[in-house]
Amino acid sequence: MKRAGRSEQTQRIELNMTPMIDVVFQLLIFFMLSLKLLAPEGDFHIRMPKAAPAEGQPDPTQLPPIKVRLTADRNGNLRGIQMAEKPLRSLEQLRNEVLALVCDERGPKPEAAKTEIDFDCDYHLRYSYVVEAMTAVSGYVDKNDRIVKVIEKIKFTRRQKE
Amino acid sequence: MRWGRRTTAVRTNPDMTPMIDVTFQLVIFFMLTMNFSQEDQTELIRLPSSEIAKPPDQPVETPITLQVTAKGNVIFGGRQMPMANLERELLREKQLLESIPGKSASRATIIIRADGRAQIGQVQDAIAICQKLDFQHFVLRAKQEKKVLKPEGA
């Protein structure tokens, strides 16, 4: 009886885990070393038609663009901001002026989608200031951390190098 | 001689399952967080940051990346060149693009990754060169980061 009982027992197979663990650790180290945490990148769509539309056929639904002039000091830092010839103190003020034009208490008005901003910047102004100005006019982050886009039509007036 | 057996070391079999579980979790985490699509980013470009810049909902059609360095040079197709050479290189790209049915310069999107220290005039110069070659869609890329700039009462 004893013999029969022993032969019926299931045999335990021992797997050799070492090569698998080796490979897994190699993979782990590879991914750890090649990990590069980067901030996500986002886009600003700009409208840069090759030529101005033919004269005499203006789009009746299109509102005239809001002119924003950005001037730079000798080092390329932002020196002055003007919106439709009106001097402004800061980019926050620029944002508030734009929001006052195209938003009400409920959010962007329908005409916001038709409004266009035309940036006229000094040639040597640093690009980071322009991105800040575009950020100021194109929207805001609301209380719920959602991005509210206000103006999406942005164009640039080209200035020659002084 | 039989007593010798008692002195042999006992073989222990530690349970490897939790360790393998954790290691696989880590491997999967690192695999998923790896981003090969952003490998064309170079260390030379320090993108300006913006809280509004939204990652695109869908991939752009025929993207062509153009990078403008702080000194006003252009990195195109993995090579750095002065702005004056961009037109020639871009023309070659355009010819290549138009040899593929259904693709054209006017449908392609130029993604501009410019360094925050570059001059806006240099970025506009690059855009003007692209316009000359019939490229019409442009996207300015920025790093999505929170800034303090907030509207009053928002």
Interface residues (C-beta under 8 A of the other chain):
Chain A: E14 M17 M20 I21 V24 F25 L27 L28 F31 M32 S34 L35 K36 L37 L38 A39 P40 E41 G42 D43 F44 H45 I46 M48 P49 K50 G76 L91 E92 R95 N96 L99 C121 D122 Y123 H124 L125 R126 Y127 S128 Y129 V130 V131 E132 M134 T135 A136 S138 G139 Y140 V141 D142 K143 I147 K149 F156 R158 R159 K161
Chain B: N13 M16 M19 I20 T23 F24 L26 V27 F30 M31 T33 M34 N35 Q38 Q41 L47 P48 S49 S50 E51 I52 A53 K54 P55 P56 V68 I111 A114 D115 G116 R117 A118 Q119 I120 G121 V123 Q124 I127 A128 Q131 D134 Q136 H137 F138 V139 L140 R141 A142 K143 Q144 E145 K146 K147 L149 K150 P151 E152 A154
